[in-house]
Amino acid sequence: MKFNWLALIGEIQIGDGFLRYIPPDPSELIAISSASPSATVGIFHALARASVKFEQGKISCKILVKSPDARVQFGLPSSTGGTIFAGFNSLGALYGFGIFRNNTWEGVSGSGQANNLPVEQWIDFSLQVKGSELLLLVNEVEVLKVVHQILAGPVDLFLQSSETIEVSEIKIETKRPQCFVVMQFTDDFNTLYKDVIRPICEEFGYEVIRADDFYTSGLIIEDIKTSIREASFIIADVTPNNANVFYEVGYAHGIGKPTILLSDRTREKLPFDIAGTRTLFYDNTIGGKAVVEERLRKHLTNLG
């Protein structure tokens, strides 16, 4: 994928798939600080942004640092607000995930002893995003995995060091996001899936997967969980009291996965655990189909 970079903060030399961070001269920082004591100075950092909308896929590059405390982190928009960053020397850990929100860093997960980064040697880095699973690999070794929902948006690169940092062979590979559909497999629900849910989701660019696509090949519960984690969001029809459906909805809610519930109005009331969840009620009629199509489009627009 072809894309461009724009430096937002600090001095960054930009080439074809290549970035070089140039730290400021310490004497210049001292001079600025003397002239304006209230200014935020003395921090050797920079921020660049890529001209690509990313939600699912893989970010990879090679990184060369000259200081073991250098920070090199890729950032993506977080569904909880702010930006989640993944990379080197994150909040006391050699490798880690952290969120920058309201001008404050918040730790998510870390591994390894800080300030122990290899210097003067190229390091292979990759960040893989599958639904709400974020996987950090260094030199092809998995070092961290977290469950965190991100939003479609730009890719940021944060660089901090008193020495130069080089980032080369930068690749951003986007993958079509998935919607995982949970429902009972009977004729009425099959019609709702084929005539409404699947075409509307595909209209918004999602790959649509339904649980029965896997059940026929003997999918076990751990594979179902993986499918839910790797989806961008879940659509579940909770009209009948189906134990499998409610289990999968509960798991999706437990990991913070965006979930859209559907229910036929003929159902008297929802179970207590999901009674407070926003649900799209529909009538199983031609007019009811048009209404659920309209409401589903609104929900998907808000998700995007």
C-alpha positions, 0 to 999 in steps of 0.5 A: 500500500502506498502512503505518505508521512507528515511530521506533526511534532519535531524534526523528521526526515521523510523518504520512501518508506523511511523516517529519520528522527533528528533530536534538537540541539540541547543548547537550543532547548536551553536557550528557548527555556531561558526565553520562555520558562513556561514553555514545554521544552527539554523533551526530545520527541517527535510525532508523524502521521501516515496518510492511511485509514487503518483498522485491521491488518499489519504494520511492520518496519525495521528500527535502528536506535543509538540509545537504549532508552529510545522510545519508538511506538506506533499509535492507533485510535482507541475506542475508549478515547485517545490513542493506544501506542505499541512499541519500545520503552513503554511506561517502565517496560522494554516492550509495551502498550500504553494509552495517551489520553487527556495529555496523560500516559496510561499503562496497558501491558508491558514486558521486559526490562526498560532501557535494555534496547539493543543499539546500533543494530536493526530490529524487526518490528510488527504490530498485528491487529485482528479485531480486538486482538493486538499482537506485538512482535520483535524479531518475529518473536511474539512479546505481547498480546492485548485485547483492546478495541481500536477505531478506524483512523490514522496511524501515528508514529511516536519517536523519543530519544536524545540520539537519532532514530531510523525507521525503514521498510515501513509497510502498512497492510490493511485487511477487510474488517469482519462482522461476526453474526450470532443467531439461531439457524432456522428459516426465519433467521436465515432469511433475515441474515441473507436479505438484511444483515449480510448485504447491509454489512457488505455495503459498509465494506465488512466481511460477514461471517456467521457461526454456522460457517464454522459449526459444520466443520466442528468448530470448538468453543475456543475457535468461536472466542477467537472469531469474536475477538478477531471481528470488528463487531458482533451482530446477535439476534436474541429473539429465541432463548438460545443458550449458544447465542447468549453465551457468545453475546456474554463473551463479546460483552465481557471483552468490550466488543461492540455488539448490535442486538436484534430482536423480533417484537413478538418477544415479550421481554429481554433477559435481565442481563441484557435488558438495558442494552440498546436493541433493534426491535423489528417486525417480521414483515416487509415494512419491518425489514425496511425499518431494521435496514435503516436502523442497522445502517445508522449503527454501522455509520456510528461504528465507522 
